[in-house]
Amino acid sequence: MEMNATYNSFVAVGDSFTEGMSDLLPDGSYRGWADLLTARLAARTPGFRYANLAVRGKLIGQIVDEQVDVAAAMKADVVTLVGGLNDTLRPKCDMGRVRGLLEEAVERLAPSCGRLVLMRSPGRNGPVMERFRPRMEELFAYVDELAVRHGALVVDLYGAEVLGDPRLWDLDRLHLTTEGHRRVTEAVWQALGLEPEEDWRAPLPPAVPAAWLARRVSDVRFARQHLGPWIGRRLTGRSSGDGRPAKRPELLPYPLDAESSYS
């Protein structure tokens, strides 16, 4: 890996993690690590181009069908692919099919770009994580295998203890906070061979235990506002991304004057 390499374009492929949930901006839109990374890359390279094809709720089959060929045709210097985790969270998940689709995506993207970046996604510590951990680790083991086979980079977010800290996760317990996305940005930045600006793995200060009543209120709010609707969508075959267009569907110059919005 060339240190301080120059990149001229970036395409992000995936689901809500790459769309930027839950790094919420004042206008109600989501920013996230891919936008933050782009702002930093664009500051180094005039005319830098960026596309973000990610849509929340997408399964790996949808990512392959709707995003992969589009991304491959863009011939970007950097492509990130993060997908399959939504599949592992479904009650019924065919991991053989997930692996096959992920392989299909990597086989199409790797030859089309300068550098393909895959990730071992972070997971919030807690009972939900423990339930789905075997599937997740099976997925991540295959990510490692594909990366070796196709010369891709792997950013190991799953192996960073700090990214499991509940304080870096939003109230829905599925998406990172602004600080979580900022740390992912630095992780990808460093993986691309660029000069580190901070230790993204640094632990948070010791947590102050919440009172019993506060924990119960938080659990009830989570169940009512997030868990219930999520289960409802699973039972009815709906997705939070149904009908939603890609965040930034074309590979276009990234405006440097937007960087102030990403600080």
C-alpha positions as CSV (number, residue, x, y, z in Angstrom):
1,M,0.0,0.0,0.0
2,E,1.4,3.4,-1.1
3,M,1.5,5.8,1.8
4,N,-0.3,9.1,1.2
5,A,-1.6,7.9,-2.1
6,T,-3.7,10.2,-4.2
7,Y,-7.3,9.2,-5.0
8,N,-9.5,11.0,-7.5
9,S,-12.8,9.3,-7.1
10,F,-14.8,7.2,-4.6
11,V,-18.0,5.1,-4.9
12,A,-19.8,3.7,-1.8
13,V,-21.9,0.6,-2.1
14,G,-24.1,-0.8,0.7
15,D,-27.0,-0.3,3.1
16,S,-27.8,2.1,6.0
17,F,-24.3,1.9,7.5
18,T,-22.9,3.4,4.3
19,E,-25.9,5.7,3.8
20,G,-24.9,7.3,7.1
21,M,-27.6,6.5,9.6
22,S,-27.8,7.8,12.3
23,D,-25.4,10.7,11.8
24,L,-28.2,13.2,11.6
25,L,-27.7,16.7,10.1
26,P,-29.8,19.7,11.1
27,D,-31.8,19.5,7.8
28,G,-32.9,15.9,8.7
29,S,-30.6,14.2,6.2
30,Y,-27.9,11.7,7.2
31,R,-24.1,12.3,6.7
32,G,-22.1,9.3,7.9
33,W,-18.5,8.0,7.4
34,A,-18.6,7.9,3.6
35,D,-19.5,11.6,3.3
36,L,-16.9,12.4,6.0
37,L,-14.2,10.4,4.2
38,T,-15.1,12.2,0.9
39,A,-14.8,15.6,2.5
40,R,-11.3,14.7,3.6
41,L,-10.2,13.2,0.3
42,A,-11.6,16.1,-1.7
43,A,-9.7,18.6,0.4
44,R,-6.5,16.9,-0.9
45,T,-7.5,16.5,-4.5
46,P,-9.3,19.2,-6.6
47,G,-12.0,17.8,-8.7
48,F,-12.6,14.8,-6.5
49,R,-15.7,12.8,-7.6
50,Y,-18.0,10.9,-5.3
51,A,-21.1,8.7,-5.6
52,N,-23.0,7.0,-2.8
53,L,-25.3,4.3,-4.0
54,A,-26.2,3.0,-0.5
55,V,-29.8,2.6,0.6
56,R,-31.0,1.7,4.1
57,G,-32.5,-1.8,4.6
58,K,-31.0,-3.4,1.5
59,L,-30.1,-7.1,1.6
60,I,-27.0,-8.4,-0.2
61,G,-29.1,-9.6,-3.1
62,Q,-30.6,-6.2,-3.6
63,I,-27.2,-4.6,-3.4
64,V,-25.9,-6.9,-6.1
65,D,-28.9,-6.3,-8.3
66,E,-29.2,-2.5,-7.9
67,Q,-25.8,-1.2,-7.0
68,V,-22.9,-3.4,-8.1
69,D,-23.0,-3.0,-11.8
70,V,-23.7,0.7,-11.5
71,A,-20.6,1.1,-9.3
72,A,-18.4,-1.1,-11.5
73,A,-19.3,1.1,-14.6
74,M,-18.0,4.2,-12.7
75,K,-14.4,2.9,-12.7
76,A,-13.6,4.7,-9.5
77,D,-10.2,4.8,-7.7
78,V,-11.8,3.5,-4.5
79,V,-15.0,1.5,-4.0
80,T,-16.3,0.4,-0.6
81,L,-18.6,-2.6,-0.3
82,V,-20.4,-3.3,2.9
83,G,-23.3,-5.7,2.8
84,G,-24.8,-8.9,4.1
85,L,-25.3,-7.8,7.7
86,N,-29.0,-7.1,7.2
87,D,-29.3,-10.7,5.9
88,T,-27.7,-12.1,9.1
89,L,-30.3,-10.3,11.2
90,R,-33.2,-12.0,9.5
91,P,-34.9,-14.9,11.5
92,K,-34.2,-17.1,8.5
93,C,-30.9,-16.6,6.7
94,D,-29.3,-18.8,4.0
95,M,-25.7,-18.1,4.7
96,G,-24.6,-20.1,1.7
97,R,-26.6,-17.7,-0.5
98,V,-25.3,-14.7,1.3
99,R,-21.7,-15.9,0.7
100,G,-22.4,-16.6,-2.9
101,L,-23.9,-13.1,-3.5
102,L,-21.1,-11.4,-1.7
103,E,-18.6,-13.3,-3.9
104,E,-20.5,-12.2,-7.0
105,A,-20.3,-8.6,-5.9
106,V,-16.6,-8.7,-5.2
107,E,-15.8,-10.5,-8.5
108,R,-17.6,-7.7,-10.4
109,L,-16.2,-4.8,-8.4
110,A,-12.5,-5.8,-7.8
111,P,-11.4,-5.6,-11.5
112,S,-13.3,-2.4,-12.1
113,C,-11.7,-0.1,-9.5
114,G,-8.3,0.9,-8.3
115,R,-8.9,-0.3,-4.8
116,L,-11.8,-2.3,-3.4
117,V,-12.4,-1.9,0.4
118,L,-14.4,-4.4,2.4
119,M,-15.3,-4.2,6.0
120,R,-15.9,-6.4,9.0
121,S,-18.8,-4.3,10.4
122,P,-19.1,-3.2,14.0
123,G,-21.7,-4.6,16.4
124,R,-23.2,-3.1,19.5
125,N,-22.4,-5.1,22.6
126,G,-25.6,-6.6,24.1
127,P,-28.0,-9.6,23.9
128,V,-28.9,-9.0,20.2
129,M,-25.3,-9.1,19.2
130,E,-24.8,-12.4,21.1
131,R,-27.7,-13.9,19.3
132,F,-26.5,-13.1,15.8
133,R,-22.7,-13.2,16.5
134,P,-22.1,-16.7,14.9
135,R,-23.7,-15.6,11.6
136,M,-21.8,-12.3,11.6
137,E,-18.5,-14.0,12.2
138,E,-19.2,-16.5,9.4
139,L,-19.8,-13.5,7.2
140,F,-16.7,-11.7,8.3
141,A,-14.5,-14.8,7.8
142,Y,-15.7,-15.0,4.2
143,V,-15.0,-11.3,3.8
144,D,-11.4,-12.0,4.8
145,E,-11.2,-14.9,2.3
146,L,-12.6,-12.8,-0.5
147,A,-10.2,-10.0,0.2
148,V,-7.2,-12.3,0.0
149,R,-8.4,-13.9,-3.2
150,H,-9.2,-10.6,-5.0
151,G,-6.6,-8.2,-3.5
152,A,-9.1,-6.1,-1.6
153,L,-8.5,-4.2,1.7
154,V,-10.4,-5.2,4.8
155,V,-11.2,-2.6,7.5
156,D,-11.7,-4.6,10.8
157,L,-14.3,-2.5,12.6
158,Y,-15.6,-5.6,14.3
159,G,-12.3,-6.2,16.0
160,A,-12.2,-2.7,17.5
161,E,-13.5,-3.0,21.1
162,V,-14.5,0.6,21.3
163,L,-17.0,0.3,18.4
164,G,-19.0,-2.2,20.5
165,D,-19.5,0.4,23.2
166,P,-23.3,1.2,23.4
167,R,-22.4,4.9,23.8
168,L,-21.4,4.9,20.1
169,W,-24.7,3.6,19.0
170,D,-28.0,5.5,18.4
171,L,-31.2,4.9,20.3
172,D,-32.3,2.3,17.7
173,R,-29.2,0.2,18.7
174,L,-28.6,-0.6,15.0
175,H,-26.7,2.5,13.8
176,L,-23.7,4.4,14.9
177,T,-23.8,7.9,16.4
178,T,-21.9,10.8,14.9
179,E,-18.8,9.9,16.9
180,G,-19.0,6.3,15.7
181,H,-19.1,7.4,12.1
182,R,-16.2,9.7,12.7
183,R,-14.1,6.8,14.0
184,V,-15.0,4.7,11.0
185,T,-13.9,7.5,8.7
186,E,-10.5,7.5,10.3
187,A,-10.3,3.7,10.1
188,V,-10.9,3.7,6.3
189,W,-8.6,6.7,5.9
190,Q,-5.7,4.9,7.5
191,A,-6.5,1.7,5.6
192,L,-6.1,3.6,2.3
193,G,-2.6,4.4,3.3
194,L,-3.2,8.0,4.4
195,E,-1.4,9.7,7.4
196,P,-3.2,8.9,10.6
197,E,-4.8,11.9,12.4
198,E,-6.0,10.1,15.5
199,D,-6.3,6.7,17.2
200,W,-9.8,5.6,16.1
201,R,-9.6,2.6,18.4
202,A,-9.0,4.7,21.6
203,P,-11.4,3.7,24.3
204,L,-14.1,6.1,25.6
205,P,-13.8,7.4,29.2
206,P,-15.2,5.0,31.8
207,A,-19.0,4.9,31.7
208,V,-21.1,6.1,34.6
209,P,-23.7,3.3,35.2
210,A,-27.2,4.4,34.5
211,A,-29.8,4.1,37.2
212,W,-32.2,1.1,37.0
213,L,-35.2,3.2,36.2
214,A,-33.4,5.1,33.4
215,R,-32.4,1.8,31.8
216,R,-35.9,0.5,31.9
217,V,-37.3,3.7,30.4
218,S,-34.7,3.5,27.6
219,D,-35.6,-0.2,27.0
220,V,-39.3,0.7,26.7
221,R,-38.6,3.6,24.4
222,F,-36.4,1.4,22.2
223,A,-39.1,-1.3,22.0
224,R,-41.9,1.1,21.1
225,Q,-40.0,3.4,18.7
226,H,-37.6,1.0,17.0
227,L,-37.9,-2.7,17.8
228,G,-41.7,-3.0,17.2
229,P,-41.6,-1.3,13.8
230,W,-38.5,-3.3,12.8
231,I,-40.3,-6.6,13.6
232,G,-43.4,-5.3,11.8
233,R,-41.4,-4.7,8.6
234,R,-39.8,-8.2,8.8
235,L,-43.2,-9.9,9.2
236,T,-44.8,-8.0,6.3
237,G,-41.8,-8.2,4.0
238,R,-41.3,-4.5,3.9
239,S,-38.0,-2.5,4.2
240,S,-37.1,1.0,5.4
241,G,-35.5,1.5,2.0
242,D,-38.5,0.6,-0.1
243,G,-38.9,3.2,-2.9
244,R,-35.9,5.2,-1.6
245,P,-33.4,6.4,-4.2
246,A,-29.6,6.2,-3.8
247,K,-28.1,8.9,-1.7
248,R,-25.8,10.2,-4.4
249,P,-26.5,8.2,-7.6
250,E,-24.0,9.8,-10.0
251,L,-20.2,10.1,-9.8
252,L,-19.9,13.8,-9.7
253,P,-17.4,16.4,-8.4
254,Y,-17.7,16.8,-4.7
255,P,-18.1,20.5,-3.8
256,L,-15.3,21.6,-1.4
257,D,-17.6,24.4,-0.1
258,A,-19.7,21.6,1.4
259,E,-16.9,20.6,3.7
260,S,-18.0,23.0,6.3
261,S,-21.1,20.9,6.8
262,Y,-19.0,17.9,7.5
263,S,-16.9,19.2,10.4
